[in-house]
Every structure is written in C-alpha cells, then in structure tokens.
C-alpha cells in the first residue's frame, strides 16, 4: 500500500477518534458541569462565567477565547498546535451548545431524562461533578490518543515553558488555580472552588488513564549469591530476559552481579517465589515502571509516529537478547 494512501487512512482514523472524543467532551460540559457552574479550570471555566452572567452560549464563548490563543500559539510556538487541535477545539465547542439540555428538551430529545430545574441530567451537584469530571478526562484522553487537543490552557502553559522557563506542572497549576478561584469569587460561592479542585484532580487522573492506560510492568533488581540459578529459572518459568550489571559492594569491596528484569504484574508473585526459593537472603528491589518499549511489552506512550517501513517494523519485532 502506498505511503499517501496509508497517511490518508491514518489521518481519517484520527479525525474520527477526535470527533468521538469531542462528543464525550461536549456531554461532560453541557449535561453535568455547566448547569452547576462547576469546571476544573481551563477555557471551559471562563466560558461558564460568560454563560451564567451574560447568557453567552458556552461553546461560542470557548471558540472566541480559543481563537486568540491559537493565534498566539502560531506566533510564539509555530505549528505545534496544528489543524487537528484546531478541529478538536472547534468541534468540541460547537457540540457543547448543540447538546445543551434546554435545546434538546425544546426539540423533544431525551425529555424524560432532563431535569428542567437545573437543565442537567441530575439534580445533585456531587453526581454531576463526578460524572462530568470522569467524562471530561476520558474525552481529553481519547482526543490526545488521536493526536489532537482542545487548545485552551495548553497554549499559555507551552508559551510560559518556552519563554520563561516555568515548568509545565507549575504553569498548569497557576493558570487553572486562577480560573477556579475566579469562578468562586465571581459567583460568590466558595464551594465551587472546592468542587473545581476536586474536578481538576479527577479529570487529570482520567486523562492519564485513558491516554496511556494502566501501568502493568514492574522492574526488579536482585542482588544474590546465586545469580545463575535465579537467572535460568526466570528464563524457563517466566520467559523473560535478564540483564546483569557488574557491581562492587560499597562496604565490602566485593565484586558481584546484579540481575535486572522486567515482568508483568501477574508474574510478580512467581518472581518472588523463585528468588526466595533459590536465595532467602537475596536483596530484592521491586519498583513501578512507567513505560516499556520493546519485545514482549506494549508501550503506554501515545505513538505520534506511524511505522510504514516494513523492514523497520520487522526489526522492532525482533527481540534484543542481553
């Protein structure tokens, strides 16, 4: 298959994925967060202020705020925020207004499910906050997986990082905090600040979970007198490769080997048993591994580069034996 054809179908898949994420994105705001003036910061929080104070449609407000941000991104960051991010921002914002419960009710859509007191799908702010935050995190994770974004505070954070040396985490914390605090003060409701921070935490956790999945790999360092026996049992029983580091004891000055191995979570108990049976006095260090790229493991990191060269792909599928 020609490269152009593969690129076409790959981009088409990305746009379908972004569109699906935008639908969930719009539902999270329109059905749950906006009716209760709750938002985990971001442009969505600013749009809520305009919506509840002046009656401006939230989606249109998001577009109006985002377009200047995209212009700034183009000037200061180049093409980092490209067409897919713009499509994600535009589609997600428009769908927020289209999915507004009041509009659905007037068009006799889902009328039995809409609570007309709050124009939401629940009359409980706690349920709305949890549901809205979970859905928002899932939607952003899906959009990120398909190489898009919804713009918003990503842009000023990236500018602060590049020109002022402010870390991404600090940049997000400062900007989102300012927006969450503004919502509480504008509506004179301090509880909204607490809800905002709760939603920010839930949303960020769900974004990571959706975009990268659950970590499933553990790493282990094994310091033992019987490295050959343990190594061979790991080969035979766990079917995992082992790397040996040559080390020297800081106190004794003795030279010995340290075994390093990566295993799936379900293999941890078996690895413990092997080490304990062969050397009860072994020094066993187990730690979380964020991501692994290589034979026998599936990476959690989003793959922004498609592999089209079959020879390269074949090389990647060949195990590296150490």
Protein Blocks (a to p, Z undefined) as FASTA:
>chain_A
ZZklmmmmmmmmmmmmmmmmmmmmmmmmmmmmmmnopaeejjklmmmmmmmmnopafklm
mmmmmmmmmmmmmmmnojmlcfklmmmmmmmmmmmmmmpmklmmmnopaklmpcfklopa
bfbfklmmmmmmmmmmmmmmmmmmnopaeejjmlmmmmmmmmnopafklmmmmmmmmmmm
mmmmmnopaklmmmmmmmmmmmmmmmmmmmnopafbdcdddddfklmlmmmmmmmmnopa
cdddddddfklopacddddddddfklmmmmmmmmmmmommbccdddddfbacdehiacfb
dcfbdcfblklmmmmmpccdZZ
